[in-house]
Amino acid sequence: MAALCIFIIARIKMLAVATSSDVSHSLFIAVYAILWSCMEIEMEGADGGWAANMPTVPSGIGRFTVYHVIMNAVVVLTVAYALRDSGICSVVFYVAAWFLIEDFCWFVLNPAYTLSRYTRESVWWHAHQPWPLGIPAHNWVGIVVMFVAGMMGGASVGGASVLAVAVAGVVLLAPCYHAWYKKKRR
């Protein structure tokens, strides 16, 4: 027990120091996930959540379509390759961060949904799961994975802060994106 306490205290001290690689990894992940959100909004259209209007088929793996299986593989391979020298905990931390950011930003940036429709009732493809505190259960799992991977050496508080600031920036700038999106489609 004492060894665990010493490990946690030492890790907390390490977390407080953001390195330039933490910041650059976080910026890469945030920009990559936000751009992917925008790309999916373009591909899926106003009522196409969960690839509903895309020419894809069920994969046989849970609720995933073949598009989702390929997309997940591309993202995991890209992030793992980009961060290959950072260690497995860092890769796990940033893969989880990517999926959380991309999923959330899709709703925030999509003019057909917006943050106000990020609810169990409006998001039929995630309605099968619990939504504790208004957040789908799979996102809570991702947050726990990020926390554990971060504590095991995956990221600093500074790196995580960059991710949080990027998401906050998206929330703040979303109305501008919505206006631009609607103007382009008149």
N, C-alpha and C positions, 0 to 999 in steps of 0.2 A: 504494500500500500504506500509506503514511504517513497519507493522508487517511482511509482505512478505519479505521486504528487510532485516530485522533483522534475519528472519529465514534463508534466503540464506547465509548471512554473517556467521552466527553461523554454518551452515552446511558446508560451505567451510573450516572453521577452523577445524571442526571435520574430514573432509575428508583427511586432511593433515597428520593425525596420523594413521599409519597402526598398527593394533594389530596383535598379533600372530595368532589369529583366522582368520583374513582377509588373511594373507599369507597362512595359511594351507588350507583354503577354496579354495583360488585361485589355489594353487598347485593341490589340489584334482580335481577341475573342469578341469584344463588344461590337466592333465595326462589322466583323464577319457575320455575327448573329443578326444584327440589325439589317444589314443588306439582304440576308437570306429572308428575313421577315417581309421586306419590301418585295422581293422577287416572288415569294409565295402569294402575296396579295395580288400581284399582277397576274399570276398564273391562274389563281382560283376564282377571282372575281368576287362580287358582292355576296353571293350566297353559296360559296364553294368551300366552306370550311371542311377540314379533314379530307381534302382532295376529292370532294363530292362530285365536282364537275370536270374532273380530269380523266383522261382515258387510261385509267389504271384499274387493277382488279385486286380482290382480297389476296393476301399473301399466304394465308393459312397460319400466320403467327399472330395470335390474338386479334386485336382490332386493326392491325397494320395492313395497309395496302402495299403492293409491290413498290410504289413510289416511296412510301415511308421507310421500307427496308433499305432501299438503295440510298435514300437521303441520309438515313442514320449511318450507314456504312461510310459514305463519302465524308460526313462530318467527323466521325470518330477517326478515320484514317488521316484526314487533313490535320486535325488538331494534334493527334499523336505524332505525326511526322514533323509538324512545325515546332513542337515542344519536346522532341525526342531526347534532347540533352538535359531536360529539366527534371527527370525522374517520374516514376509512375504516379506518385501522389499528386504531382502538379498536373499531369495529363488528366487524371480522374477529376480533379478539382475543376479544370477548365472545360472539359467535356460537359460536365454537369452544368457549369455556368452557361455554356453556349446554349444548351437545350432550354434552360430556364429563361434566358434572355430572349431567344428567338421566339419561343411560344408566347411569352407575355407581350413582346413588342408587336407580334402579329395582331393581337387584339387591340392594343393601344393605337397602332397606326392604321388599322383597317377602318375606313370611314363607315363601313357597313356594321361594324361592331362597336368600336371605341371602348374606353375604360368602363363606361356606364353599362354596357351590355356584357361585361365579363362576369357572367353569372351562370349558375348551374342551369337555370331555365333557358337561357339563350344559347348556351354552348352544348348542343345535343351530343356531340361526340365525346364529351367528358362528363356527361350527366350521369353515367352509370356508376361513378365513384363518389365517395363522400367529398364535401367541400368544407373542411374545417376552417373557420374564420374567413369564409368567402374565397378560399383558394383550393384548387383541385388537389386531391391527395397525392397524385404523382409529383406535383411541384414540391410538396413537403418532403417527399422522399429525396428529391434532388437537392433540396436545401440541407438535409441531414448528410447526404453524401459529400456535398461541398464542405460542410463544417468538419466532418471526420477527416477527409483528405487534406484540408487546410491545416488541421491540428497535427497531422502526421508529416507535415513538411511540404504541402502542396502550394501554399501561397502565403503572402503576408497580409496584414490588415490593410496596408497601403494598396496592394494589388486588388483586394476585394473592394476597397473604397472607390477605385477607378471604375470598376464594374457598376457599382451603385450609382455613381455620378452619371455614368453614361445612360443608364436606364432612367434616371430622374430627368436627364436632358431630353430623352425621347418623349417622356410624358409631357414635359413642358412645351416641346416643339410640335407635338402631334396635331394641334389645331391648325398650324401652318401647313403641315403636310396634307391634312384633310382638305383644306381650301385649295391647295395646288392640285391635288388628285381630282377633285370634283371639277375644277376649272378646265383641266385637260380633257375631260370626258363629256363636255357640253356639246 
